[in-house]
Amino acid sequence: MTLRIYNVLTRQKETFTPVEPGKVNIYVCGPTVYDYPHIGHAKTYVNFDVVVRYLRHSGYDVLYVQNITDVGHLVGDRDEGEDKIQKKARLESALPMQIVERYTKIYFDNMDALNVARPDISPRASGHIPEQIAMVKTLIEKEHAYVVNGSVYFDVTSWDEYGKLSGRKLDEQKEAVRLDENTDKRHPADFAIWKAADEGHIMQWDSPWGMGYPGWHIECSAMAVKYLGTTFDIHGGGIDNIFPHNDCEIAQSECAHGEAFSNYWMLTGSLTRDGVKMSKSLGNGLSIIDALANYRPESIRYFMLTSHYSNPIDFSGDALEAADKGWKRIWSAVSSLRERMRNAPAGAADPAIVAIADEAAAAFTAKMDDDFNAPAAIASLQELTRKVNSLLSDGTAYSADSLAAIDTLYRTLGGGVLGIVPDDISDDSNGNREGDLLRLLIDLRNTARAEKNWAASDQIRDRLKAMGISLLDGADGTAWQID
Ligand SMILES: [Zn+2]
């Protein structure tokens, strides 16, 4: 099987061919660090985490760059309004860089809690001012940009491919931005790549055009090129940033270097909450921290993967409960399997079991090779889990190697690729606490049975059954599974 990716740029599914065989250079637009990350961020970054994990699992040498925006992202999308970080600094009576440090730390803490692997490089915009100035200079030299009153604007009419990712035509944009009051721009759709700073602007740098700061879009172009080269493999981000941000990145990079920017564009669908788009004005945003207070991280990840990355998803209590149930079904099977492995007899792996493992691995890989279809890959793990549950209760004393063949699959695909199956039970505080309680109940039931107190032992089994948990009595002890 070969990997196929839906390329937003060409609007079709294509066979993935990297610039350099065996290597994948990927850039994903990172957060603007001025507030707590919300569950919409979690959707984007969990999905790209799985993309990167799967590419590595497939044998690619991946270089994953995800920026931190710490300057230049203005409140308005059309080069107007305050810098988001400076505004927050004013509200919190702090320095902009204090805000940046605080929310960068929170961002990474949240991502760690969700088991999102860190990018290889997390470059900051403020740490790459010379690279951005150099790129602005090139764009002026190539007559794709012009200087007015210390600011530099990209001339959208200088490149007829402008808007090719979102498919927006320049005429439509002129219509949409007619009310723009910035008279420095030659065309209303032109965008700032360098902004002149007034005295009150704390974050500003010297440039050939006077004191100023970079526009939001130029940072991604400059940093992607610096670390990944002028043409790289995959550019990712949330669909909300397709225009103007991603279209501007493409225009700047391709005009400055005369080469294709990213060969494949992958954009994640948006996340709604109870059917409504999350927004500051509605006050219906949910931070990752608040979500983690109510749901285990594995269930949140599982939920984020129940819809294809490019599709929208709706976050609701019911959806999270369903995801939690799905995750528990897998986890209880894995726990029982590992419990059985501890006391299992030695002996070669049963070919029938190896065949089950191979079949599950092939199904999983085929789904992931089809544009990273995680929901279908999860379904193949659930199918495996159904088979595992019947194996564990069929009364056969399977050898440790047989059980290990299946456990390896859960570790590599469920753990390594999807990040929802912890390696070690003790790594998972919630699951472990539940597991510990179940083991305590099983021990109490065994004591009751040894004392021939059938009423007590049946009561424990029946009450658990009523809660949807079955006890499986085997030759080597009792395991449990979520029905
Ligand atoms: Zn970006």
Residues whose N, C-alpha, C, O or C-beta is under 5 A from the ligand:
A	BS01	ZN	C29 C220
